[in-house]
Amino acid sequence: MKKHNFYAGPSIMSQFTIEETAKAVHNFADMGLSILEISHRSKQFQAVMDETVALFKELLEIPEGYSVLFLGGGASLQFAMVPMNMLSKKAAYLDTGVWASKAIKEAKLFGDVDIVASSKDKNYTYIPKDFVVPADVDYFHYTSNNTIYGTELRKDPEVGARLIADMSSDIFSRPVDISKYDLIYGGAQKNLAPSGVTFVIVKDDALGHVDRPIPTMLDYRTHVKKGSMFNTPPVLPIFSALQTLKYYKQLGGIREIEKMDIAKAETLYNAIDGSKMFVATVPNHEDRSIMNVCFVMKPEYKELEKEFIDFATEKGMVGIKGHRDVGGFRASLYNALPMESVNALVAAMKEFEAKH
Ligand SMILES: *Cc1c(COP(=O)(O)O)cnc(C)c1O
């Protein structure tokens, strides 16, 4: 039987994505060949690339003047590519955790970084609100969903600067007003595809404004010009991404997905808030992620945390151990996770609580 998969990433994929990928591994596009062994220059794969870009744009309602790229290197390479391509003098960053800090570290290699606010004082359990972005920055960068701490900024911020966001772990979980952004990026391995491909949505006229020389492979313009085919792209993850996008369209698009995601998150947060044993690590409801739900046991039950993980594991749940920086538990409720898995976790929590 399939496990209840709460892993934070790589994470659960839709059954549709897995099955269609498996078929293509055996016989891709009736070529009598596996997707693993075909040329990325074949017309069959070019069709996959074209359809993936088109469907990505359609589902996210990406306006004219933007390119969608599928690159290697993970979101972590974007931490450096963004400032290399976009930072002339100074950029503003919001520090909301480990991933944001890693982005800040890379940006400092290319210019001045103004950290406009940080939630480090409370181990990143909230989203800073009252910060001011200086008018003279090249851009403002933030992480929309903080995968490790379970905080999320679900509204496109209004800061009066060019916007750049790492949306690795909440892309396709809410409508985004793309026109407010110069660039959005993310690793695919949370809501889109198996690991190995990184998506980048970039406004074409935001490029070409820095003076430094940029290595060819690290220059967004190279990939815009070549349609992500300058070199060999991650063929298999792109094929899988297309299957996920088809599945999302079948579900009714992002607005429908968002409703399901909110329902799943509410079910779990309500169970945590109503429990005597468990407590959410993010107190402010507005800051709570609908993708990664972090919680711990109250101090008087703390020694039972390990036992609860074993209890949940026996019931077929995987991936609920919290990140080492937070402890306790983290249940990732990505788009592909069915409500049934959330219900199973809630039932396990109630049963465990009754037992003690
Ligand atoms: C997972 C994650 C990353 C890291 O992605 P890689 O593809 O492993 O480099 C970066 N940012 C966020 C918000 C993430 O969740």
The ligand as an SDF file (V2000), in Angstrom:
LIG
                    3D

 15 15  0  0  0  0  0  0  0  0999 V2000
   14.0980   23.2490   -1.1210 C   0  0  0  0  0  0  0  0  0  0  0  0
   14.3070   24.7010   -1.1520 C   0  0  0  0  0  0  0  0  0  0  0  0
   15.4600   25.2830   -1.6990 C   0  0  0  0  0  0  0  0  0  0  0  0
   16.6330   24.4590   -2.1910 C   0  0  0  0  0  0  0  0  0  0  0  0
   16.4020   23.9690   -3.4270 O   0  0  0  0  0  0  0  0  0  0  0  0
   17.5500   23.1570   -4.2260 P   0  0  0  0  0  0  0  0  0  0  0  0
   16.8590   22.8560   -5.5010 O   0  0  0  0  0  0  0  0  0  0  0  0
   17.8690   21.9350   -3.4040 O   0  0  0  0  0  0  0  0  0  0  0  0
   18.7270   24.0250   -4.3780 O   0  0  0  0  0  0  0  0  0  0  0  0
   15.5420   26.6590   -1.7440 C   0  0  0  0  0  0  0  0  0  0  0  0
   14.5600   27.4310   -1.2820 N   0  0  0  0  0  0  0  0  0  0  0  0
   13.4310   26.9110   -0.7330 C   0  0  0  0  0  0  0  0  0  0  0  0
   12.3610   27.8210   -0.2260 C   0  0  0  0  0  0  0  0  0  0  0  0
   13.2900   25.5340   -0.6490 C   0  0  0  0  0  0  0  0  0  0  0  0
   12.1760   25.0160   -0.1050 O   0  0  0  0  0  0  0  0  0  0  0  0
  1  2  1  0
  2  3  1  0
  2 14  2  0
  3  4  1  0
  3 10  2  0
  4  5  1  0
  5  6  1  0
  6  7  2  0
  6  8  1  0
  6  9  1  0
 10 11  1  0
 11 12  2  0
 12 13  1  0
 12 14  1  0
 14 15  1  0
M  END
$$$$
